[in-house]
Amino acid sequence: MTRNWMRFLFVSLAVILLVGCSSIEDEVEDGIENAKLVFQSDAEKPNEKINNMKLFIPSGFSIEDEPDETNIILSKGKDSYILFLNPNELPGSRLYYDLMMADTNLNIVEEKTFEQNGRFGFVAILENSEEKYELITSIGGIKLSTISKQQDIAGNLEKMMTIVRSITTN
């Protein structure tokens, strides 16, 4: 009886570990696909104005402190999102992507580029720690990044690309 119980426990543990291992791949795949769809779709109508920029902020997000011209901190619950704006870069700029790819210290789990109508964008998932990942979404001179739990990757990438895609400057 004890031997059967131990087998059951071992098999159950193995199944749980295998399911946990495959879920990062599923989250990454779903997140990249979600971001691609947002990139290729029409931008959300802006609902916020900061300095000379208009952007869409999803429900539950808020703008922290006093934003400056190039850095804006957004938050949702305990999570922070850092929005970088380089007004000297056009929508087709590959600057942030090229800088990321040149950094040999980064542990890139997955990255994907998108191009449409003169815009260049990308998403990247970087290993940050055993259970957390740095997520990056970018179009041209606009980049948004956060640290995410594994189970939030797909949803975060979609919301982040929605924000980046919505930004317009006057």
N, CA, C and O atoms as a DFTB+ gen file, in Angstrom:
680 C
 N C O
     1  1       0.825      -1.193       0.000
     2  2       0.000       0.000       0.000
     3  2       0.867       1.255       0.000
     4  3       0.603       2.193      -0.752
     5  1       1.900       1.276       0.839
     6  2       2.771       2.432       0.914
     7  2       3.503       2.637      -0.414
     8  3       3.701       3.767      -0.860
     9  1       3.895       1.540      -1.027
    10  2       4.603       1.627      -2.304
    11  2       3.695       2.227      -3.387
    12  3       4.151       3.059      -4.171
    13  1       2.436       1.824      -3.443
    14  2       1.486       2.386      -4.406
    15  2       1.258       3.878      -4.133
    16  3       1.161       4.679      -5.063
    17  1       1.176       4.229      -2.887
    18  2       0.984       5.634      -2.506
    19  2       2.175       6.483      -2.958
    20  3       2.001       7.597      -3.452
    21  1       3.371       5.951      -2.784
    22  2       4.581       6.664      -3.205
    23  2       4.618       6.822      -4.728
    24  3       5.000       7.878      -5.233
    25  1       4.224       5.785      -5.454
    26  2       4.165       5.882      -6.920
    27  2       3.172       6.952      -7.342
    28  3       3.463       7.770      -8.215
    29  1       2.011       6.942      -6.725
    30  2       0.993       7.936      -7.036
    31  2       1.517       9.344      -6.765
    32  3       1.320      10.247      -7.578
    33  1       2.170       9.533      -5.648
    34  2       2.722      10.834      -5.283
    35  2       3.798      11.268      -6.285
    36  3       3.828      12.424      -6.708
    37  1       4.680      10.336      -6.660
    38  2       5.746      10.637      -7.612
    39  2       5.171      11.010      -8.985
    40  3       5.598      11.995      -9.587
    41  1       4.221      10.241      -9.471
    42  2       3.599      10.523     -10.770
    43  2       2.860      11.860     -10.727
    44  3       2.949      12.645     -11.671
    45  1       2.142      12.120      -9.653
    46  2       1.432      13.398      -9.526
    47  2       2.394      14.574      -9.532
    48  3       2.138      15.583     -10.189
    49  1       3.486      14.455      -8.813
    50  2       4.492      15.511      -8.768
    51  2       5.117      15.726     -10.145
    52  3       5.332      16.864     -10.560
    53  1       5.405      14.641     -10.847
    54  2       5.982      14.739     -12.193
    55  2       5.024      15.442     -13.146
    56  3       5.456      16.271     -13.947
    57  1       3.742      15.130     -13.077
    58  2       2.745      15.770     -13.931
    59  2       2.657      17.263     -13.623
    60  3       2.597      18.083     -14.539
    61  1       2.649      17.610     -12.368
    62  2       2.588      19.020     -11.974
    63  2       3.809      19.773     -12.497
    64  3       3.678      20.883     -13.013
    65  1       4.986      19.181     -12.369
    66  2       6.210      19.823     -12.859
    67  2       6.188      19.973     -14.376
    68  3       6.591      21.012     -14.898
    69  1       5.724      18.954     -15.086
    70  2       5.660      19.038     -16.544
    71  2       4.665      20.098     -17.006
    72  3       4.933      20.829     -17.959
    73  1       3.535      20.184     -16.344
    74  2       2.545      21.207     -16.683
    75  2       3.114      22.589     -16.409
    76  3       2.910      23.505     -17.206
    77  1       3.814      22.758     -15.315
    78  2       4.428      24.045     -14.980
    79  2       5.492      24.444     -15.986
    80  3       5.614      25.624     -16.315
    81  1       6.257      23.496     -16.479
    82  2       7.312      23.788     -17.450
    83  2       6.739      24.208     -18.790
    84  3       7.289      25.093     -19.445
    85  1       5.662      23.601     -19.202
    86  2       5.105      23.936     -20.510
    87  2       4.327      25.245     -20.481
    88  3       4.115      25.846     -21.534
    89  1       3.902      25.697     -19.328
    90  2       3.074      26.897     -19.284
    91  2       3.837      28.160     -19.655
    92  3       3.221      29.098     -20.160
    93  1       5.148      28.233     -19.430
    94  2       5.910      29.413     -19.843
    95  2       5.883      29.523     -21.360
    96  3       5.728      30.620     -21.895
    97  1       6.029      28.408     -22.056
    98  2       5.976      28.434     -23.517
    99  2       4.609      28.893     -23.998
   100  3       4.513      29.675     -24.943
   101  1       3.552      28.413     -23.356
   102  2       2.199      28.812     -23.740
   103  2       1.978      30.299     -23.495
   104  3       1.415      30.990     -24.345
   105  1       2.415      30.796     -22.345
   106  2       2.261      32.226     -22.026
   107  2       3.024      33.092     -23.028
   108  3       2.513      34.109     -23.497
   109  1       4.249      32.680     -23.350
   110  2       5.074      33.435     -24.297
   111  2       4.418      33.443     -25.677
   112  3       4.295      34.494     -26.306
   113  1       4.002      32.275     -26.141
   114  2       3.366      32.174     -27.460
   115  2       2.085      33.005     -27.520
   116  3       1.870      33.749     -28.477
   117  1       1.242      32.878     -26.507
   118  2      -0.005      33.656     -26.480
   119  2       0.280      35.148     -26.394
   120  3      -0.375      35.944     -27.066
   121  1       1.248      35.533     -25.576
   122  2       1.591      36.943     -25.409
   123  2       2.098      37.566     -26.696
   124  3       1.711      38.682     -27.043
   125  1       2.962      36.854     -27.406
   126  2       3.490      37.369     -28.670
   127  2       2.374      37.492     -29.696
   128  3       2.302      38.487     -30.417
   129  1       1.514      36.503     -29.770
   130  2       0.393      36.563     -30.720
   131  2      -0.551      37.709     -30.378
   132  3      -1.004      38.422     -31.273
   133  1      -0.854      37.897     -29.089
   134  2      -1.710      39.010     -28.665
   135  2      -1.097      40.353     -29.054
   136  3      -1.784      41.228     -29.581
   137  1       0.197      40.508     -28.792
   138  2       0.886      41.761     -29.113
   139  2       0.900      42.003     -30.620
   140  3       0.719      43.136     -31.066
   141  1       1.110      40.962     -31.398
   142  2       1.109      41.089     -32.859
   143  2      -0.249      41.573     -33.362
   144  3      -0.325      42.457     -34.215
   145  1      -1.306      40.994     -32.834
   146  2      -2.653      41.401     -33.244
   147  2      -2.923      42.866     -32.904
   148  3      -3.516      43.590     -33.704
   149  1      -2.491      43.301     -31.726
   150  2      -2.668      44.698     -31.325
   151  2      -1.842      45.602     -32.238
   152  3      -2.328      46.646     -32.674
   153  1      -0.605      45.214     -32.530
   154  2       0.273      45.997     -33.396
   155  2      -0.369      46.201     -34.769
   156  3      -0.303      47.293     -35.334
   157  1      -0.991      45.145     -35.304
   158  2      -1.567      45.187     -36.642
   159  2      -2.961      45.814     -36.691
   160  3      -3.446      46.153     -37.771
   161  1      -3.602      45.969     -35.544
   162  2      -4.954      46.529     -35.485
   163  2      -4.914      48.049     -35.389
   164  3      -3.852      48.654     -35.239
   165  1      -6.093      48.646     -35.478
   166  2      -6.200      50.087     -35.259
   167  2      -5.884      50.390     -33.806
   168  3      -6.200      49.607     -32.910
   169  1      -5.256      51.533     -33.587
   170  2      -4.895      51.946     -32.226
   171  2      -6.139      52.312     -31.437
   172  3      -7.123      52.805     -31.990
   173  1      -6.080      52.061     -30.130
   174  2      -7.150      52.500     -29.227
   175  2      -7.187      54.028     -29.210
   176  3      -6.156      54.685     -29.347
   177  1      -8.358      54.567     -29.046
   178  2      -8.506      56.018     -28.963
   179  2      -7.905      56.494     -27.633
   180  3      -8.242      55.959     -26.577
   181  1      -7.015      57.499     -27.679
   182  2      -6.387      57.993     -26.444
   183  2      -7.417      58.496     -25.429
   184  3      -8.425      59.099     -25.797
   185  1      -7.146      58.239     -24.157
   186  2      -8.020      58.717     -23.088
   187  2      -7.250      59.546     -22.058
   188  3      -7.814      59.953     -21.042
   189  1      -5.953      59.798     -22.321
   190  2      -5.113      60.611     -21.439
   191  2      -4.231      61.515     -22.286
   192  3      -3.887      61.189     -23.422
   193  1      -3.871      62.662     -21.710
   194  2      -2.928      63.563     -22.364
   195  2      -1.846      63.918     -21.353
   196  3      -2.137      64.340     -20.234
   197  1      -0.594      63.740     -21.765
   198  2       0.557      64.069     -20.924
   199  2       1.482      64.934     -21.777
   200  3       1.995      64.491     -22.805
   201  1       1.682      66.152     -21.342
   202  2       2.492      67.095     -22.102
   203  2       1.973      67.174     -23.535
   204  3       0.808      67.517     -23.738
   205  1       2.803      66.864     -24.539
   206  2       2.353      66.931     -25.930
   207  2       2.011      65.547     -26.494
   208  3       2.008      65.356     -27.710
   209  1       1.729      64.600     -25.630
   210  2       1.456      63.229     -26.037
   211  2       0.058      62.798     -25.591
   212  3      -0.395      63.140     -24.499
   213  1      -0.608      62.046     -26.455
   214  2      -1.890      61.436     -26.108
   215  2      -1.703      59.924     -26.130
   216  3      -1.008      59.380     -26.988
   217  1      -2.342      59.253     -25.163
   218  2      -2.219      57.801     -25.099
   219  2      -3.449      57.183     -24.444
   220  3      -4.207      57.848     -23.739
   221  1      -3.617      55.906     -24.698
   222  2      -4.688      55.125     -24.085
   223  2      -4.123      54.427     -22.857
   224  3      -3.123      53.714     -22.941
   225  1      -4.767      54.637     -21.723
   226  2      -4.407      53.962     -20.479
   227  2      -5.547      52.985     -20.144
   228  3      -6.668      53.423     -19.883
   229  1      -5.279      51.676     -20.147
   230  2      -6.331      50.695     -19.843
   231  2      -6.890      50.863     -18.423
   232  3      -6.241      51.442     -17.552
   233  1      -8.063      50.365     -18.217
   234  2      -8.713      50.391     -16.913
   235  2      -7.816      49.728     -15.874
   236  3      -7.234      48.673     -16.126
   237  1      -7.711      50.349     -14.715
   238  2      -6.897      49.816     -13.635
   239  2      -5.491      50.381     -13.600
   240  3      -4.801      50.247     -12.589
   241  1      -5.049      51.006     -14.676
   242  2      -3.724      51.617     -14.735
   243  2      -3.817      53.066     -14.282
   244  3      -4.851      53.712     -14.450
   245  1      -2.740      53.568     -13.710
   246  2      -2.689      54.985     -13.337
   247  2      -1.295      55.524     -13.622
   248  3      -0.326      54.771     -13.721
   249  1      -1.215      56.856     -13.753
   250  2       0.051      57.526     -14.002
   251  2       0.628      57.934     -12.664
   252  3      -0.046      58.580     -11.862
   253  1       1.884      57.558     -12.416
   254  2       2.547      57.861     -11.156
   255  2       3.299      59.180     -11.225
   256  3       3.852      59.534     -12.266
   257  1       3.317      59.900     -10.118
   258  2       4.114      61.113      -9.962
   259  2       3.885      62.096     -11.113
   260  3       2.878      62.029     -11.818
   261  1       4.817      62.982     -11.280
   262  2       4.793      63.957     -12.365
   263  2       5.649      63.428     -13.506
   264  3       6.871      63.345     -13.381
   265  1       5.018      63.073     -14.609
   266  2       5.809      62.550     -15.728
   267  2       6.635      63.650     -16.383
   268  3       6.244      64.817     -16.386
   269  1       7.785      63.263     -16.938
   270  2       8.566      64.234     -17.698
   271  2       8.378      63.936     -19.186
   272  3       7.538      63.116     -19.554
   273  1       9.135      64.582     -20.014
   274  2       8.974      64.461     -21.467
   275  2       9.337      63.083     -22.016
   276  3       8.802      62.669     -23.045
   277  1      10.233      62.374     -21.345
   278  2      10.731      61.126     -21.922
   279  2      10.487      59.878     -21.078
   280  3      10.657      58.768     -21.582
   281  1      10.098      60.021     -19.824
   282  2       9.875      58.866     -18.952
   283  2       8.570      59.027     -18.189
   284  3       8.328      60.050     -17.549
   285  1       7.746      58.014     -18.266
   286  2       6.465      58.023     -17.560
   287  2       6.342      56.693     -16.830
   288  3       6.580      55.634     -17.411
   289  1       5.974      56.751     -15.569
   290  2       5.774      55.523     -14.804
   291  2       4.278      55.301     -14.641
   292  3       3.555      56.149     -14.118
   293  1       3.837      54.138     -15.101
   294  2       2.449      53.712     -14.954
   295  2       2.413      52.619     -13.895
   296  3       3.403      51.922     -13.676
   297  1       1.277      52.477     -13.249
   298  2       1.150      51.386     -12.290
   299  2      -0.221      50.750     -12.397
   300  3      -1.198      51.379     -12.805
   301  1      -0.260      49.491     -12.019
   302  2      -1.507      48.741     -11.906
   303  2      -1.325      47.831     -10.705
   304  3      -0.564      46.864     -10.746
   305  1      -2.036      48.158      -9.634
   306  2      -1.824      47.415      -8.395
   307  2      -0.409      47.631      -7.912
   308  3       0.038      48.770      -7.775
   309  1       0.300      46.545      -7.655
   310  2       1.684      46.633      -7.187
   311  2       2.696      46.639      -8.338
   312  3       3.895      46.789      -8.106
   313  1       2.222      46.479      -9.567
   314  2       3.115      46.409     -10.720
   315  2       3.385      47.794     -11.295
   316  3       2.480      48.622     -11.394
   317  1       4.638      48.038     -11.674
   318  2       5.040      49.299     -12.305
   319  2       5.445      49.035     -13.750
   320  3       6.030      48.001     -14.073
   321  1       5.125      49.980     -14.595
   322  2       5.448      49.921     -16.014
   323  2       6.181      51.213     -16.349
   324  3       5.713      52.297     -16.001
   325  1       7.324      51.112     -17.019
   326  2       8.114      52.293     -17.351
   327  2       8.020      52.535     -18.849
   328  3       8.388      51.685     -19.660
   329  1       7.518      53.715     -19.197
   330  2       7.345      54.118     -20.589
   331  2       8.460      55.089     -20.954
   332  3       8.591      56.152     -20.346
   333  1       9.262      54.720     -21.947
   334  2      10.354      55.559     -22.436
   335  2       9.951      56.138     -23.781
   336  3       9.457      55.415     -24.647
   337  1      10.154      57.424     -23.963
   338  2       9.837      58.082     -25.225
   339  2      11.082      58.776     -25.753
   340  3      11.687      59.593     -25.059
   341  1      11.456      58.453     -26.965
   342  2      12.567      59.135     -27.614
   343  2      11.974      59.890     -28.798
   344  3      11.735      59.295     -29.849
   345  1      11.732      61.199     -28.642
   346  2      11.071      61.968     -29.693
   347  2      11.916      62.104     -30.958
   348  3      11.399      62.528     -31.992
   349  1      13.201      61.757     -30.903
   350  2      14.073      61.855     -32.074
   351  2      13.976      60.629     -32.979
   352  3      14.533      60.622     -34.077
   353  1      13.271      59.595     -32.524
   354  2      13.146      58.365     -33.302
   355  2      11.778      58.286     -33.966
   356  3      10.759      58.572     -33.338
   357  1      11.759      57.902     -35.223
   358  2      10.527      57.763     -35.997
   359  2       9.873      56.407     -35.735
   360  3      10.510      55.522     -35.163
   361  1       8.616      56.226     -36.141
   362  2       7.939      54.936     -35.917
   363  2       8.647      53.731     -36.531
   364  3       8.443      52.604     -36.080
   365  1       9.473      53.948     -37.549
   366  2      10.197      52.838     -38.173
   367  2      11.548      52.555     -37.545
   368  3      12.277      51.685     -38.021
   369  1      11.897      53.271     -36.486
   370  2      13.201      53.125     -35.849
   371  2      13.373      51.751     -35.203
   372  3      12.450      51.205     -34.599
   373  1      14.576      51.216     -35.349
   374  2      14.938      49.930     -34.748
   375  2      15.886      50.122     -33.562
   376  3      16.472      49.150     -33.086
   377  1      16.047      51.358     -33.074
   378  2      17.024      51.682     -32.040
   379  2      16.919      50.781     -30.814
   380  3      17.897      50.131     -30.445
   381  1      15.744      50.731     -30.176
   382  2      15.603      49.943     -28.947
   383  2      15.842      48.453     -29.208
   384  3      16.430      47.763     -28.374
   385  1      15.394      47.966     -30.344
   386  2      15.600      46.562     -30.691
   387  2      17.085      46.272     -30.888
   388  3      17.606      45.297     -30.346
   389  1      17.764      47.112     -31.659
   390  2      19.191      46.906     -31.914
   391  2      20.007      46.980     -30.620
   392  3      20.943      46.203     -30.433
   393  1      19.655      47.909     -29.728
   394  2      20.357      48.004     -28.445
   395  2      20.160      46.736     -27.610
   396  3      21.099      46.237     -26.988
   397  1      18.934      46.225     -27.605
   398  2      18.658      45.007     -26.847
   399  2      19.440      43.823     -27.424
   400  3      20.052      43.058     -26.678
   401  1      19.420      43.678     -28.724
   402  2      20.090      42.542     -29.357
   403  2      21.612      42.618     -29.200
   404  3      22.284      41.586     -29.208
   405  1      22.152      43.814     -29.058
   406  2      23.599      43.981     -28.899
   407  2      24.075      43.704     -27.478
   408  3      25.268      43.498     -27.255
   409  1      23.156      43.696     -26.515
   410  2      23.513      43.484     -25.111
   411  2      23.661      41.987     -24.834
   412  3      22.667      41.274     -24.693
   413  1      24.885      41.524     -24.759
   414  2      25.148      40.093     -24.564
   415  2      24.871      39.622     -23.135
   416  3      24.899      38.420     -22.869
   417  1      24.607      40.543     -22.220
   418  2      24.314      40.164     -20.837
   419  2      22.849      39.788     -20.623
   420  3      22.498      39.243     -19.576
   421  1      22.001      40.070     -21.593
   422  2      20.579      39.768     -21.454
   423  2      20.320      38.305     -21.756
   424  3      20.930      37.723     -22.653
   425  1      19.402      37.718     -20.994
   426  2      18.972      36.349     -21.252
   427  2      17.597      36.423     -21.904
   428  3      16.572      36.426     -21.221
   429  1      17.589      36.482     -23.227
   430  2      16.342      36.638     -23.979
   431  2      15.663      35.279     -24.100
   432  3      16.203      34.349     -24.698
   433  1      14.467      35.183     -23.520
   434  2      13.678      33.954     -23.619
   435  2      13.072      33.866     -25.007
   436  3      13.109      32.813     -25.643
   437  1      12.512      34.981     -25.478
   438  2      11.887      35.046     -26.802
   439  2      11.759      36.499     -27.211
   440  3      11.559      37.373     -26.367
   441  1      11.873      36.759     -28.502
   442  2      11.652      38.093     -29.055
   443  2      11.030      37.928     -30.434
   444  3      11.265      36.939     -31.128
   445  1      10.241      38.910     -30.811
   446  2       9.572      38.856     -32.118
   447  2       9.418      40.277     -32.632
   448  3       9.038      41.180     -31.887
   449  1       9.716      40.469     -33.914
   450  2       9.577      41.789     -34.525
   451  2       8.349      41.824     -35.430
   452  3       7.897      40.796     -35.935
   453  1       7.818      43.038     -35.620
   454  2       6.658      43.262     -36.474
   455  2       6.917      44.508     -37.315
   456  3       7.522      45.468     -36.839
   457  1       6.461      44.491     -38.555
   458  2       6.549      45.673     -39.402
   459  2       5.242      45.831     -40.156
   460  3       4.667      44.864     -40.656
   461  1       4.784      47.091     -40.226
   462  2       3.553      47.384     -40.950
   463  2       3.461      48.889     -41.172
   464  3       3.674      49.673     -40.248
   465  1       3.145      49.284     -42.389
   466  2       2.911      50.695     -42.727
   467  2       4.019      51.624     -42.230
   468  3       3.731      52.695     -41.695
   469  1       5.265      51.230     -42.399
   470  2       6.386      52.071     -41.991
   471  2       6.691      52.055     -40.504
   472  3       7.574      52.780     -40.044
   473  1       5.966      51.231     -39.743
   474  2       6.226      51.103     -38.301
   475  2       7.034      49.838     -38.048
   476  3       6.818      48.806     -38.683
   477  1       7.963      49.938     -37.112
   478  2       8.710      48.766     -36.661
   479  2       8.419      48.578     -35.184
   480  3       8.546      49.518     -34.400
   481  1       8.034      47.385     -34.805
   482  2       7.777      47.089     -33.399
   483  2       8.344      45.744     -33.008
   484  3       8.682      44.916     -33.855
   485  1       8.441      45.547     -31.715
   486  2       8.884      44.246     -31.234
   487  2       8.362      44.006     -29.821
   488  3       7.976      44.930     -29.105
   489  1       8.368      42.746     -29.458
   490  2       8.124      42.328     -28.081
   491  2       9.291      41.439     -27.682
   492  3       9.869      40.740     -28.515
   493  1       9.627      41.475     -26.411
   494  2      10.697      40.619     -25.903
   495  2      10.366      40.177     -24.490
   496  3       9.802      40.929     -23.694
   497  1      10.729      38.945     -24.202
   498  2      10.594      38.384     -22.862
   499  2      12.009      38.027     -22.431
   500  3      12.677      37.213     -23.068
   501  1      12.457      38.646     -21.342
   502  2      13.802      38.425     -20.829
   503  2      13.713      37.754     -19.469
   504  3      12.841      38.087     -18.667
   505  1      14.601      36.820     -19.207
   506  2      14.618      36.178     -17.899
   507  2      15.156      37.181     -16.884
   508  3      16.229      37.757     -17.066
   509  1      14.382      37.381     -15.801
   510  2      14.781      38.327     -14.759
   511  2      15.204      37.586     -13.504
   512  3      16.207      37.931     -12.878
   513  1      14.444      36.575     -13.139
   514  2      14.751      35.700     -12.009
   515  2      14.053      34.374     -12.295
   516  3      13.478      34.194     -13.368
   517  1      14.098      33.470     -11.364
   518  2      13.493      32.159     -11.602
   519  2      11.996      32.234     -11.868
   520  3      11.468      31.436     -12.642
   521  1      11.315      33.162     -11.250
   522  2       9.867      33.211     -11.380
   523  2       9.343      34.497     -12.004
   524  3       8.130      34.682     -12.111
   525  1      10.242      35.388     -12.416
   526  2       9.810      36.658     -12.989
   527  2      10.551      36.938     -14.288
   528  3      11.681      36.496     -14.496
   529  1       9.878      37.686     -15.153
   530  2      10.402      37.985     -16.468
   531  2      10.253      39.474     -16.755
   532  3       9.278      40.100     -16.340
   533  1      11.235      40.040     -17.472
   534  2      11.107      41.417     -17.926
   535  2      10.432      41.372     -19.285
   536  3      10.859      40.640     -20.178
   537  1       9.380      42.155     -19.435
   538  2       8.651      42.228     -20.692
   539  2       8.906      43.586     -21.328
   540  3       8.932      44.605     -20.639
   541  1       9.094      43.599     -22.635
   542  2       9.315      44.841     -23.370
   543  2       8.409      44.841     -24.594
   544  3       8.339      43.852     -25.324
   545  1       7.716      45.955     -24.815
   546  2       7.010      46.188     -26.060
   547  2       7.493      47.528     -26.593
   548  3       7.749      48.455     -25.825
   549  1       7.617      47.623     -27.913
   550  2       8.167      48.843     -28.486
   551  2       7.659      49.055     -29.896
   552  3       7.446      48.105     -30.650
   553  1       7.468      50.319     -30.236
   554  2       7.223      50.743     -31.615
   555  2       8.065      52.001     -31.816
   556  3       7.880      53.007     -31.131
   557  1       8.998      51.922     -32.773
   558  2       9.860      53.077     -33.053
   559  2      10.578      53.558     -31.809
   560  3      11.272      52.789     -31.144
   561  1      10.407      54.845     -31.493
   562  2      11.076      55.439     -30.345
   563  2      10.294      55.364     -29.051
   564  3      10.563      56.124     -28.120
   565  1       9.325      54.455     -28.978
   566  2       8.497      54.287     -27.777
   567  2       8.731      52.880     -27.242
   568  3       8.629      51.902     -27.982
   569  1       9.042      52.784     -25.964
   570  2       9.290      51.473     -25.352
   571  2       8.619      51.425     -23.987
   572  3       8.704      52.380     -23.216
   573  1       7.953      50.316     -23.689
   574  2       7.305      50.100     -22.400
   575  2       7.836      48.795     -21.830
   576  3       7.885      47.782     -22.528
   577  1       8.237      48.818     -20.552
   578  2       8.762      47.601     -19.929
   579  2       8.190      47.419     -18.530
   580  3       7.773      48.376     -17.877
   581  1       8.183      46.172     -18.090
   582  2       7.738      45.822     -16.745
   583  2       8.376      44.502     -16.342
   584  3       8.966      43.804     -17.167
   585  1       8.249      44.173     -15.071
   586  2       8.626      42.861     -14.556
   587  2       7.319      42.116     -14.299
   588  3       6.402      42.655     -13.680
   589  1       7.240      40.888     -14.773
   590  2       5.981      40.145     -14.741
   591  2       6.163      38.747     -14.181
   592  3       7.209      38.120     -14.347
   593  1       5.126      38.275     -13.519
   594  2       5.071      36.873     -13.128
   595  2       4.780      36.056     -14.378
   596  3       4.191      36.559     -15.336
   597  1       5.188      34.818     -14.364
   598  2       5.010      33.940     -15.517
   599  2       3.552      33.884     -15.987
   600  3       3.284      33.978     -17.185
   601  1       2.629      33.734     -15.065
   602  2       1.230      33.563     -15.445
   603  2       0.592      34.833     -15.996
   604  3      -0.526      34.779     -16.507
   605  1       1.276      35.982     -15.905
   606  2       0.730      37.253     -16.385
   607  2       1.352      37.711     -17.702
   608  3       1.003      38.781     -18.201
   609  1       2.256      36.932     -18.270
   610  2       2.986      37.362     -19.461
   611  2       2.045      37.707     -20.612
   612  3       2.138      38.799     -21.172
   613  1       1.147      36.806     -20.972
   614  2       0.288      37.027     -22.148
   615  2      -0.584      38.270     -21.983
   616  3      -0.667      39.093     -22.895
   617  1      -1.222      38.409     -20.849
   618  2      -2.080      39.572     -20.608
   619  2      -1.302      40.870     -20.559
   620  3      -1.748      41.886     -21.093
   621  1      -0.137      40.844     -19.920
   622  2       0.681      42.056     -19.834
   623  2       1.176      42.495     -21.205
   624  3       1.121      43.682     -21.525
   625  1       1.660      41.561     -22.024
   626  2       2.147      41.941     -23.348
   627  2       1.042      42.575     -24.191
   628  3       1.290      43.536     -24.919
   629  1      -0.160      42.045     -24.094
   630  2      -1.276      42.607     -24.851
   631  2      -1.596      44.032     -24.388
   632  3      -1.751      44.930     -25.215
   633  1      -1.694      44.242     -23.075
   634  2      -1.994      45.582     -22.553
   635  2      -0.866      46.564     -22.862
   636  3      -1.113      47.721     -23.203
   637  1       0.359      46.096     -22.741
   638  2       1.501      46.964     -22.992
   639  2       1.552      47.404     -24.459
   640  3       1.802      48.575     -24.743
   641  1       1.320      46.480     -25.387
   642  2       1.328      46.863     -26.802
   643  2       0.143      47.775     -27.107
   644  3       0.247      48.653     -27.964
   645  1      -0.975      47.580     -26.423
   646  2      -2.127      48.467     -26.603
   647  2      -1.753      49.901     -26.227
   648  3      -2.111      50.843     -26.934
   649  1      -1.045      50.064     -25.132
   650  2      -0.617      51.392     -24.700
   651  2       0.366      51.987     -25.710
   652  3       0.180      53.115     -26.165
   653  1       1.398      51.242     -26.057
   654  2       2.427      51.732     -26.981
   655  2       1.813      52.075     -28.340
   656  3       2.146      53.098     -28.938
   657  1       0.935      51.232     -28.809
   658  2       0.296      51.429     -30.139
   659  2      -0.564      52.690     -30.162
   660  3      -0.723      53.309     -31.215
   661  1      -1.115      53.074     -29.024
   662  2      -2.056      54.206     -28.957
   663  2      -1.378      55.586     -28.920
   664  3      -2.047      56.600     -29.120
   665  1      -0.089      55.636     -28.674
   666  2       0.590      56.912     -28.427
   667  2       0.712      57.750     -29.696
   668  3       1.168      57.291     -30.743
   669  1       0.281      59.006     -29.547
   670  2       0.455      59.999     -30.606
   671  2       1.058      61.247     -29.994
   672  3       0.783      61.582     -28.842
   673  1       1.880      61.932     -30.770
   674  2       2.464      63.201     -30.290
   675  2       2.036      64.316     -31.217
   676  3       1.802      64.102     -32.406
   677  1       1.936      65.514     -30.654
   678  2       1.522      66.675     -31.449
   679  2       2.714      67.377     -32.018
   680  3       2.564      68.380     -32.717
